[in-house]
Amino acid sequence: MAKIYLAAPFFSDGQHERINQVKEALETNKTVSSIFVPEEHSYEHAEFGSLEWQKATFTLDINNIYTADAVVAIIDYKKEESDNEADSGTAFEIGLAFGTNTPVIIVQFDAEKELNLMISQALTAYFDASKGELSDLANYNFNELMPKLANRPVI
């Protein structure tokens, strides 16, 4: 059973909706034992944004990436606007996961947008939510982690 770190921006209603959809798919996946969603583990012993809060939040997130069996990353940052690159925090989490040999599973809701070259080469599997592939994510075997590559244009 796999421990999943769910990387995604969580600053707008649209981003929260995408997180909820991916989380629901992962919760139904029989090979997933737990899902760590950073937003659900806010450090409450210091003022939001303070140096103590920043350090605690960073440390908690990094430690959960280190102990995850896979990082599932939603790369649609501002889907409702023209810019749909991954946000910088999510891109960092993807890079750290790749650098520690943690498999990276990418979910993209707007597949009309090009995929960043570095992200496309770091991923283990790619799911296009705009084509209904969240059901494929719900059935993906996180124990085997078979490649499911993105055959898409890159930037």
N, C-alpha and C positions, 0 to 999 in steps of 0.2 A: 504494500500500500504506500502511495506516494504522498509526501508533504509538499504542498504547492505554495509558492509565494506569488501573489497576484499583484503585478506591477501595473499601475495605471494612474493617470491624473484624476483628481477628484475635486475639481474646482467649480463645476457647473452641473446643472440638472442633467444635461445630456451625458456628461461623463459618468455621473452616478448611475444613470439608466444602463449604460454600457457595462459598467462594473457589475451591476445586479444581474444582467443577462448572462455574463460569463460565469459569475459565481454560481448561479442556478445550474448551468450546464455542468460545472465542476462538482457541485454537490450531488448530482445524480450519477456521476462517474464512479463505477464500482472499484476502480483502481486508485482512487484518491482517498486518503485517510484524513487529511486536514488541509485547510486553506487559510493562509495568513494574508489578511487584507490590511495594509498599513494604517489606513484611515480608522479602522476599528480599534486600534491600539494606541491612541493618543496619550502622550505623557502628560499627566495632570498634576505633577508635583512642582511645576514651575510655570511662570507666565508664558503663554503662547508666544513664540518668536524670540524669547530670551535665549541667551547663550546656553544656559543649562538645558532648556527645552530642545534647542537645536542639537546639542551633543547627544542627549538621551534618545531623541527620535532617530538620528542618524545611526547610533549604535544598535538600537533595537532592530531597525530595518536591515542593516548590514548583517547582523548576526542571524537573522531569519533567512537571508539569502544564502549565507554559508551553510545553513543546516537544511535547506530545501532540497528536495529531490529534483525539482524542476521549477523554473520561473515561467509563469504564463504572463505575457505582457500585451496589454491593449495599446496599440500604437496610434490610435486616433486621438489627437490632442484637441484641436479646434475643428472638429468635423463640421460643425454648423457654420463655420467661417471658411475663408479661402485657404488658410494655412492648415494643413492636416499632417504635419510632421509629428513624430513622437515628441512629447515634452522632454525637457532636459533631464528631469528626475528619472523618468522611465528609461530614457536612453542610457543613463548612468547605470541603472539597475540591470539592464540587458548586458552592458559591457562588463560589469562586475561578474555577473553570472557566467558569461562566456569565459572570462579570465580565470574563473575557478572551476572550469569544466562542469558547470551545472547546465543541463539542457535548457534551452530557451524555446518556448512555444509562443508564437506570435498570433494574435487575433487582430484582424483589421476589419472595421465596419464599412469603410469607404474604399473599396478596391479600385476605384477610378483613379485614386492618387497613386503616384509611383511609390515604390518601396525603397528606402534608403539602402544603398549598397552594403554598408557595414552591417546593418541589421539583417539584410537578406542572407549574408554569408555566415552570420552568427547563429541563425535559427536552426532548430532541429525539426520543427514542424510549423506549418503555416495554415491558419484557418480563416477563410473569407466569410465573415458573418453576413455580408450582403448577399451571399449565395446560399444561405441557410446552413452553413457548415458548423454552427454551434451544436447541432445534434451530433456531428462527427466528433467534436470536442468532448461531448458528453460520453461518447463511446471509445475515445482514444485510450490506448493501453499505456498508461504512464509507467508500468513495470517494464515494458519492452522498449518504449520510446523510439519506435520506427520512424524514419524520416518521412516527412510529408512536405515536400519542397514547394516554394512559391515560384511558379513560372511566370514571372511578371517583369515589366520594365522597371529599372532601377534608376535612382538619381545619385 
